[in-house]
Amino acid sequence: MSAKGHDWANPGPAGLVALAMACFTFYAVFTGKVEHSAIPLLGIWLLGGFVIQICVGLIELKEGNTTGGNVFTFFSAFFMLVTGLELIFKFFAAMNGWKIDARIDGWAWLALGIALLTWTPAYFKSPLTLLAVVLALDPAIFIVAFADMGVIPRTMLSLAGNLLLLAGIFGLYTAMAVILNTAYGRTVVPFPGPIIKPVPVSTASQQH
């Protein structure tokens, strides 16, 4: 807890680092920077990301951050935990010749992509670098979904990989800005504000 004893500190940077880790590693897989024998290791890394993001999501919700709290919570479950376990399972399935219809993953990713896309306007009130993370994730998730469903060729995953790398870079920049600017109590790292300025509570109440 903070020095005042009643508020939690901002957990967002830890969640963004976990997200960046996932983005960087998927970039490496989708663009052929690593062999597919690395898949089980990636699964384990994602399980670690789950621990961080579920903590971040719950703290954000406790602090009243509806958008960030819900996004980190469902990211922790599906992008981290489920994906990590699935990667490990699929590796051993391939090794043992088990037949599975993985197209179901595409339908799941499609739902997650639609959710994030419809929530994206909420990030217009967030710092521009955080909005950039979401704008890069949106098309990447749909590419993964359609590739898993068999709608588009899997060669398109390289494009998704590059978009994920971009999202990871913006995520790391946002995390750095929050940590350093908070530590020094001033703007050490440029941190551009939102496209839409939040309306102060007092002003909003006067409009009703």
N, C-alpha and C positions, 0 to 999 in steps of 0.2 A: 504494500500500500504506500501511498505518498506520505510525505512528511506531515501533511495535515491530518492524516489518519482516517480519511473518509473516501478518497478517490483512488481508483486504480490508475497507474501510468498507462500511456498509450501502447498497446501490444501490437499495433499494426505493422511496425517494421519487421518483427519476427515472422509474422504471417507472410509478408511480402518476400522475405528471404527464402522461406520454404517454397513459395510459388515460383520464385526465380530459379531455384534448384530444379524443380520439376520442368520448367520451361527449357532450361539449358540442356537437361538430359534428354528430353524428348526431341529437341533440335538435333542432338548428336545421333539419336536413333533414326529419325526420319530423313536425315540428310546423308546417312551412311558414314558418319564420322567414327562410329563404333560398330562392331559386329553384333549380330543378334544374340550371341552367347552372353552378352552383357545384360540381357533382359531380367534375369532373376535378381541381379544386383540392383537394377533400377527399381524393381519391386520393393526391395528392402529400404532403399532411400525414400520411396514414397510413403512407406509405413512410418518412417521417422517424421516426414512432413505432416502426416495425419495428427500426430501427437501435438505438434506446434499449433496447427491451424484450428483444432477443436478447442484448445485453450484460448486462442485469440478470439474465435467466434463467440464463445461464452462470455468472455470479459467484455467484448464490444456490446453484446446484447445487454449485459448488466449495466453498462454505462449509457444505455439508451440509443446506441448507434444501430438503428434498424437495418440500414442498407449493408454496412460493413459486417455487422454481426451475422446476418443471414447468409451473405455471400461466403464468408469464411467458414461458416458451419456446413453449408452444403458442399463447398470445395473440399473440406476436410474428409467428409464421408465418401464422396464419389470420385473426385479427382485424385485423392491420396489413398484412402483405405481400400476402396473397392478396386481401383486401378492397380494398386500395388499387389494386392492378393491375386487379381486376375492375371497379371503378368507372370507371376510365379507359377500359377496353375497352368496357364497356356504353355509355358516352357516345358513343364513335365508332361503335359498332354501330347505335345509334339514329339517329345523323346520316346513316349510309349505308344504312339500311334492311336491315341484316343480321338474319336471323331466328335467334334463339337461344332455347332452352328454359331459362330461368333458374330453373325449379323445382328444378333440381339443387342450387342454392344452399341451398334450404330443407332438403334432406336432409343437407347438410354441416353447416348450423347446428344441426340437430337432434342430430347426434352430439356437437358441441361443447357444446351445452346440457346433454345428459345427463352428459357428463364433468364439467362444472363442478358440476352439481347433486349428483352422487354424491361429489364431493370437498368439498362445502360443510361437512360436519361437521368436517373437519380445521381449519376456521377458527374453530371454537368455542374453540380454544386461542389465538386471536389477539386483539389489541385490538378492542374493540367497534366502533370506527369502520371497521376493515378488514373485519370480518364484515358490517357494513352495506353495504359496497361489493358484496360477493359476493351478499348477499340481494337487492339491487336488480338485479344483473345476471342472476340466475337466471331470473326471469319475463320480463325484457326479451328475452333470447336466444330463449326459446321462442316469444314473440310474433313475432319476426322470422322464425324458422324456419317457423312455421305460415302466416304471411302469404306468404312466398316459395313455399311449397308449394301455396298456393291453398286451404288448409283454412279460413282465416278471412279476412275482408275486410281490405284494406290500410289501411282507416281506423283499424284497431287499432294501427297503427304509432305513432300519436300517443301512446298509452299507453306503448308501449315507449320513446319519446323522453323522456317525463317520468321514467320509471324510470332511464334512462341518465343524465339530468341529475342525479338524486339520487345515483347511484353516483359520478359525477364529483365532486360536491361533497364527499362523504365521503372520496373518494380524495385530494382536495386538502387536506382537513383533516388526514388521516393523515400525508401527506407533510410538511405544515407542522409537526406535532407532533414527528415524528421528527427533522427538521432542527434546529429551535430547541431542543428539549430536549437533543439531543446536543451542540449547539454550546455551550450554557451549563452542561451537566453537571447539570442539575436540571430539575424540572417547571416550565417556563415556560408551556406550553399544556396544559390538562387532556387527559389521554390515558387514558380508562377501560380497565381491564384486561379480560382474557378472561372468558367465562362459565365455562369449565372451566380451572382452574389446572393448568399442566403439572406432572407428577410429577417431582421431582428424580431424577436418574440413580441416585444412591446409594440412595434410598428404593425406587425401582423394582427395583433389583437385589436388594434384601433380600427383596422379595416373591416372588421366584422360587426 
